[in-house]
């Protein structure tokens, strides 16, 4: 009997707790704010103070954000852990080459305009979009809010970067008058046809189709112009080489390799380290700056000299694999389009 009465007492307390919780939720924002993590509440306060957001609205938004463990797994195991000879076929293949020719044909006028106004070859802009989203067909499955909140508050290694991007995302959606909760993108929070991070969207996106909107979600023209603008702003040099195979004749090449991916040694200096271009190009004069990097090929190491334009591509995605994929896909697309009249 005593046990029976004890169970009744516990049940009454449990019911009372549930009722209290329901009443608290019914009271609105304060109870929800209390459920948010302290660092999220601090972030909300900063957005209110810096940009005039409504606190209650941000609380509502963040209360609906969801942590995604799949995002942490994805960003912690990037595809670039593979050797180059396995990575390359993922992006430089017949599907993306054929798709690139089709994309170029469908948007030839805008691509030509981008080349004339920004100095970007049609094949480079096309290849960037091809590598990023297979020409706009794969723009991401994660809610951008979930991706950025997860990485901003549960990925310490780059939390500062992603908090900045979260701030830029909220500002972008406010400027566009769009629903923060609906937009989907990559696991890193990249958006649209060219996969711009929110800060890049706000800074480099342009209206290239003349409708007064900078729409990277639905407008291939805006995506083309924005990619060209981005690469130009990072220093693309029209008509200049991207990369060339190199040969090694001295162990001193390690010193050139250690200099990093940003071109910082002239070709004359490279020669002193035992590094020379494998094939001659007319504009490869001794004073041209270059960087040495190595890729793991199927038959052994591949040595490459990357020039300024190669480095510029790495500003879009800071990976040698990425830049090489874009450049080699661009070469394949250019050859396919110019080699066959009716592709």
N, C-alpha and C positions, 0 to 999 in steps of 0.2 A: 504493500500500500504506500509506503513512503516513497518507493521508487516511482510509482504511478504519479504521485503528486509532484515529484521532482521533474518528471517529463512534461507535465502540464505547464509547470513554471517556465521551463526552457522554451517550450513551444510558444508561450505567450510573449517571451522576450524576443524570440525570432520574428514573430509576426509584427511586434512593435517596431523592430528595426527596419523591416521591409516598408512598413507604412511611413516611418520617418524618412527613409531614403526617397520614397516616391514623392513625398511632400517637398523635400529639399530640391529634387529635380524640377518640380513644378514651380518652384520659386524663381527659376530662371538662371541668369548668367553667373551670379556669385558662386553657386554650388558647382557649376561646371568648371569655373576658373580654379576652384580649389582642387579639382582632380588633375589639372595639368601639372607637369613636372616643373620644378622651380626654374630651370634654365629656359623652358618654353615661355613661362610667364615673364621672365626677364626680357626675352626676345620680343614678346608682344609689347612690352612697355617701351622698348627702343623704337619699334615701328610707330607707335602712337606719338612719341616725342619727336622723332625725326621727320616723319612724313604725314602726320595728321590722320592716321587711320583711326577708326572707331574701335575702341577696346572690345566692346561687346561683340562686334562682328568678327574680329580676329579670334576671340575666344570660341565663338561658334565654329569657325573654320578649323581651328587646331583641334577642337574636340572631336572632329570627324576624320582627322588625319590618322592613318594606320601605319604602324611599324611593319616593314616588309623584310623578313629575314632573307628572302631570296635576293633582295637587292644587295645586302651585305655579302652574300656568297658570290654573287656575280662580280662585284667590284673587287673582291679579294682574290678572285681567280681569273684574271684577264686572259683573253685568248692569246696574247703575245707571249705567254709562257711556252708556247709551242716553238719548235725550230722554224726558221724561215721557210724551208722547203715544204713544211706542212701548213704554214699560215698562208702562204701566197695563193694556193688554189682556192681558198675560201673567197677571195675577192678578185683575183685575176683569172677569169674563166670565161667560157663561151657564153654562158647566160648573161653575165654582166657586159660582155663585149657586144653581143647582139642587142641587148637592152640599151646600151649606150648609143649605138648607131641609130636606133629607133628614136630615142630621146633627142638626139642631135637633129635628126630629120624633122621631128615634130616641132622643135623650138629653134630652128636654124636662125630665124631673124633676130630673136632675143640673144642668142649666143654670139652672133656676129656683132651685135651692138655692144655686148659686154666686152668683147675683144677690142673694139675700136675705142670705147670709152675708158676701159680700165687696163687694157693691155694683157688680158688673160686669154690664152688660147681656148677655143671651144672645147677641145678634148680634156683640158685640165678641169674646167668647171663641171663638165659632164661627169668626169671620173669621180670627183669629190662627191657628187650627189649619188653616183652609182655605188660607191663604197659605203656611204652613210646609210642610205635607205633603199637601195635597189630602185632608184629613180622615183622615190616617193611612195613606194608600195609597202614599205616596212618602217613605219615611223615610231613604233614603240607601243608596248602594252601596259605600262605602269602609269598610274596617276602621277603626274609630275609633283603634286603636293606630297604624296606619300614618299616618293623617291627622295626629294630634297629634305623633308623632315627626318626621314630615316638616316640619311647621310650627315645631316647637320648635327644631330643629337646622339647618334649611336655609331658613328665612325670616327673616332678620335683623331686618327692619322690625318684626316683632311677636313675636320669639322669646320675650321675657320673659312675655308674656301666655300663649302656648301652652305654655310650660314649666309655668306654674302650672296650666293646664288638664290637662296630662298628669299632674301630681301628683294633682290632684283625681280624674282618671279612675281611676288605680290604687287610690286610696282607696275610690272608689265601688264598683269591682268587688270589692275585698276585703270591703267591708261586705255586699255582695249575695251573696258566695260564687259569683261568676260568672266565666266564662272570659274573661280579658282579650283573648284572641286572636280571639274569635268575633264580638263585637258589631260591627254595621255602622251607619254614620250618614252625615252629610254630609261634604263635603270639608273642612269646618272642624272636624269632630269633634262636631257637634251630634247629640243622641240622641233617638230616640223620636218619638211622635206630635206633641208640641209643639216638638221640636227644642231641647231644653235643652242648653246646654253643661254639662260635668260639674260645675263649681262651682255652677251654678244648680240642677242636679238635687239635689245634696247639701243646698243651702240652702233651696230653695223648693218642692221636690216634696212633695206630701202624699198621704196615703191617703184617697181620697174615696169608695171603694166598700166600705170597712169590712172588708177582708180582711187588715188589718195590714201590707200591703206597699205601698210607694210604687212602683208599676209604670207607668212612662211608655212602656213598649214595647208592652204589650198591653191596657192598661186605658183606654178612652176616658174613664171617670169620673175616674180619677186625673189624666188629662191636663187635663180640664176644671177640676177643683179647683185644680190646680197653676198653670195659666195665670191663673186668677182671683186666686189667692194672690200670684203674682209681681207682677201689675199693681197689686194693692192695696198691697203692700209698697213699691212705688215711688211711691205717692201718688195713685192714682186717686181722683177725687172723684165720688161717686155723683150722678147727675142733672145734671151740669154739661156744658157744650158741649165739643166737640172742636176744631172748626175752622170757619171761615167765610170766604167769598170777600171780598176787599177791593178798594177802588178807590184810585187814587193821584191826588193833585191837586197835588203839589209834588215837585221834585227832591230835597227833603230826605228823602224816603223811604229814600234810600241809607243815611242815618244809622241809621234803624231796622233796616234789613236787616243792617247791620254788627254789630248787638247780639247776633246769634246765635239759635239755635233755642230756647234756654231762655227762657220768658216772663220778661221783665225790665222791660217798659214797660207802663204803664197805657193803657187805650184813650184816655184824655184826652191822654196824652203822644203816643200814636200820631197823634191828630188834629193835634197841633202839627207833626208831621212830614209832614202831608198824607196820612195813611192812615186810612181809615174803613171800617167793615164795609159790604159791598155790599148786604146785606139786614139788616133789623133783627130782633133776637131779644130777647125780653122780659127775659132775664137778663143781657144785655150792658150792664152798668152801667159808668160811666166809670172806676171804680177797678179793674176786672178786669184782671189781668195778661195780656199777650199777647206773641207773637213774630211777626215778619213773615218770610215766606219766599216765594220765587217758583219757579214750575214752568214748564217750556217746553211750552206747549200748541200744538196744530196751527195755531191762528190767532194765535199770539203769546203773550207772557208772561201767566201767571195769577198774581195776587197773592193770598196767603192770610194770614189771621191764625190762628195756632195757639195754643191755650190749654193749661193744665196737662195735661189728659188727652191731648192730642196729644203733648206732650213725654214723658209716661209711656210711650206706645206706642214711642217711639224708644229707650227704655231696653231694650226687648226686642230691637230691632235698630236700631242707631244710623244710620238712614237716613231722610230725609224721604220718599223714595219709598216705603219700606216702610210707614211709619206711615200715609201717605195711602192706600196700597193696602188696608191693614187697615180703615181707617175707611170708605172708599167701598164696599168689598166688604160690610162690615157693614150699611151703609145699603141696599144692593141686596138682601141676604138678608132684612132686616127688612121691606122693602117687598113682596118676593115672597111671604113667608110670610103676611103680614097681608092682602095683596091678593087672594089666591086660596085658597079653602077647601081644595080638594083638589089640591095642587100636584103 
